[in-house]
Amino acid sequence: MSTYPYFRIKEDIKKRILEGEWLGDTRLPSSRDFAEAYKSSVNTVEKAIKELCEEGMLRRDKRRGTYIENGVVSPMGQSRSGLIAASVVGIDNPLWASALRGIQDVLQLRGFHLLSYSDDRDLDKLESLIKGAVAKRVDGVILSPIYDHNHDERNQRLYELLKNNGIKVIFLDRYMYNSDIPFVTSDNAAGAYQLTKLLIDKGHRRILFIRNSDLSTFNERLLGVKQAFLDSGITFDPELDVLLPTQSENFADEFEAYSSTLASLIAESGCTAIFSANDQLAEAAIAALDKLNLRIPEHISLVTYDALNLNLKLKLDITGVNQPFYDMGRTAALQLMNLLEGKEHLSVLGQICKGELNLGSSIGKVPQAALK
């Protein structure tokens, strides 16, 4: 190794860059400041910086100063910004706010800073988030894939953008099919199994399962429903699986039309209970039952996932499963830290956190009229 003073300065600056001491858009100290810090001459520092520029590590702007060259990453392929971006359905949503707290608690201990965003299940907002994360050269991103009926390929293109920029990704709450991106979710099948058994034990056999897409979480919950029927020695009628698609995952703009269509399906099905795949679908089911003048649980029983949000919003006491969002957020952050620290061998493709059953008052016995 060379013993020239400029070489030692050059190697030290390079080491500090790769360790993430300066961000790409932050101006480095001046040559005079470096010279004072290294107790060297300005000419010696200038020689070190010139060679780093020639090697593609730095770039000089005659008017603005010296900066890290765009695209410079650590030996492990990490952008060393110390920033993690996380996208949630809504920062003011109690469930997702708890996920952010779980993420934040892990990041603080590891010296990372959290950039939190709200995508409102809107793919345009998610795309803006991801492009912003790339521009800020974040180290990693935690987010949920968003379902959009008209843009199935768009999600994949966005994740390729992150991958191509060396940004690590962890999915939260659900995952993409045919993807090798690690994810953290809740025990969807087990929770759905519990809810279905509660209904079956009350005599329900015509349980309508309502979903609006083929999300991984919805399919896992459907699997739990079917397993509960199987273990109870009852045949699950495939017609009870109602996939009523919406244009976007958040179907607020379609809510009125959706609940009207759902009301017709409920009336035709002869169901005595409804299992909604999430809280927004449960709200649509409640609106549909209102149109039919059916009361819960006197005329029909209702269970749902993410009951907490629904009950807080509508001041109800619906039976359901609450996902452990704090634990899910914390687990996702730990997974991401493993990837950033080069500990892929400690990462699991899919990790599952245990949900909590909320025993509300929305399950009743099968009405006598339905038994005739």
C-alpha positions, 0 to 999 in steps of 0.5 A: 500500500502506498505511504504517500500522504494523499493516498492515505487521505484518499482511502480514508475519504473513500471509506467514509463515503462507503460507510454512508457518512455523507449523502449523495446530495450533500456537499462534502467539506471543502479542500481547506476543511479537509486539509485542517482535519487531516493536518495536511496541505490543500494541494495534497487533499486536492490530489486525493479528491482529483483521483476519487473523481477520476475513479468515479467516486466523486464529482466536482462542481466548480460553483457548488463544490464536491459531491458523491457521484450518483450511483455510488453504493457500498460493497454490499450494494446498499445506498448508505443514506440511513433512511428507510421508507414505509408506506401504509394505507393511512397514517391516521389509520389506527392499525397502520399507525401501530405498524409504523410504531413497530417499524420505528422502534426497530429503526431507532435502535439501529440508527436509521431514520423513518420516512413514512407515507400514506398511499391510501391503497392508491397505485398512483400515490404508491408510484410517487412514493417509490420514485421519491424513495429512489430519488432520496436513495433510501436503504430500504422500503417496507410497503404493501402491494396494491391491487389494481384491476387495470394495472396488474403489471404496474406493481412489478415494474415499480418493484423492479425500479427499486431492485435496479437501484439496489434498494431492499424491499419487504412486503407488509400484510400481503405478498405478490404471487410469483415473487421472491420478495420477503413478506410479513403477514398475519396468520390469515388461515388460522384466524379465518378458521376460528371465525368460521368455527364460531359460525358453524358452532351456532348452526350456520352452514350458508356462510357467504365469503365476500372479497373483491380481489385475489389478494394473497391475504383474501385467498389465505382467509378463504382457505381457513374458511374451507378448512373449518368446513372440512374439519366439521364434516360439512361441504363448502358450496363453491357458490358461497365464495363471492368474488365481486371485483372492484376497479381499485383496492380502495373502492370508496368511489364504487361503494354505493354501486358495490353495496347495491350489487352485494345486496342482490347477491345476499338475497339470492344466496340464502345465506345466514352469515357473512364473512367479509375479507376486510373491514371495508368489505364488511362496511359494504355488507352492512350497507347491503343488509340495511337495503334489505332491512336485515338486522345483525345478528337477529336476521344474519350474522357477520364476521370480518377481518380488521374488526377494530377499524370497523367498530371504531368507525361505525361504533359497532361490536362486530366479531372479527380478527384484529391483525397484530400490526405492531408486531408485523411492522416490527418483524418487517423492520427486523427482516429488512435489517437482516437484508441490509446487514448482509444476513440473508441467511437469517431472513425468511421469505414469509413470516407470520404473526398471530392475530387477536380474536375479538368476540363481539356481538354479531354472531347469532343462531340461525333464524328458524325461518332459515332452517325450514 
